[in-house]
């Protein structure tokens, strides 16, 4: 595995899925409102987004037998930010559905289209910057307190991902510089038939470091030259996201185990 190959731990999420499936049985919470379909749809969407992060993160850093056009890095970067932000959204959607099955008054109603459109990570984090301040949905502290505490503690990472994605999809580039790799595998240029005197000009180098835009929503006129600070490299943000994902699975599984009321804690046989 290369240094740019990502691995997400899905074991806790699969265990969470099994608790949800057990809760869905008629002898437990049942299937009112098709909450389980909404939960699993969100979870499977989450899995797909994690795969997207893995693919694009490895591709932008990998030596490949192709010419890289100038837009290559921004293309992969924007795709990575979409996948990370969407993964956070999808997992929120899944948790909301599960929580609604436990305590409908504490979560957004999965049977109403308007309520579904309103589901957001802000339901877990809250947003004190709005006027009036937006409070978290009250069900999270009862059903998913560990997960909520984790996300609130990692709010700067989540907000950074969401802001960068918002700018990349609506405004402009978020790639401001970086460093290319200079460690091609043995025989790389020879296999492509590129002579020695052309190798330094060949646009084949993948990225080693990608500098992200600082405060991406600030107008350009307010920007000043500054040194790159910790957390402004993609190679720092993505590992932080991986850690957040893995910890979220463990926290949500522990929450569901402790706080979802089940009449029977084993699947019936037959």
C-alpha positions, 0 to 999 in steps of 0.5 A: 500500500502506498503512502497515498492509499486510504483505508476506511474501517467499515466494521463499525458501520456494518455493525451499526447497520445490523443493529438498525436491521434488528431494530427494523423487525416488527418485534422491535421498532418496526418499519413505520415510515420506511425509516430503515430504507432511508437509513440504509440509503444514506449509509450506502451513499456514505460508502460510495462517497468514501470510495470516491475519496479513495480513488481520487486521492490516490489518482492525484498522487499516483504515477500514471502513464498519461499526460496531466493537463493543467486542470488535473489537480483541481479536478481531483481536488474538487472531486475529493471535497465533494466526496468528503462533504457528501459523505458527511451529509449522507451519514447525517441522513442515515443517523437522522432516519435511525434516530427518528425511528427511536424518538420522532420528535427529536429528529426530522420527519423522514415521511415529509419531503420538506423535512428531508430537504432540511437534514444537515450536519448542522442538525448535529453540530448546531450553528452559533454564527447564525442569527438567531443561533441554530441549535442541534436537533434535540434527539442527538444528545439522547440517541447519539451523544457520543457521535454528536460530541465527536463531531462538535469537537471536530467541527473545524475539520467539518466546516473546512471541508464544507466551505472548500466544497461550497467554493469549489462547486459554486465559485472558483478554484481551491488549489493554490499551489503545492509540490510535485513528486520527483520519485518515479518508479524504476523504468517509468519514463523508459516504458513511455519512450520519453528520452532523458532530455525531455523528462523534466518537461514532460507533464507527467508528475503527480502531486506530493503536496496540495495547498488548499485555499485558506478562508476560501469564502473571503474576498480576494481583495482581503487576502494577503501573502502568508505562510502555509499553516498546519491543516492547509494541505490536502495531505493533512485534511484527508487523514483527519477526515479518515480519522473522523470517519473511523471514530464516527462509526465506533461512536455511532455503534456504541450509541445505538447499542446503548440507546436504541430500545429493543424488545429483543436483542437477537434476530429470531430464527426461522 
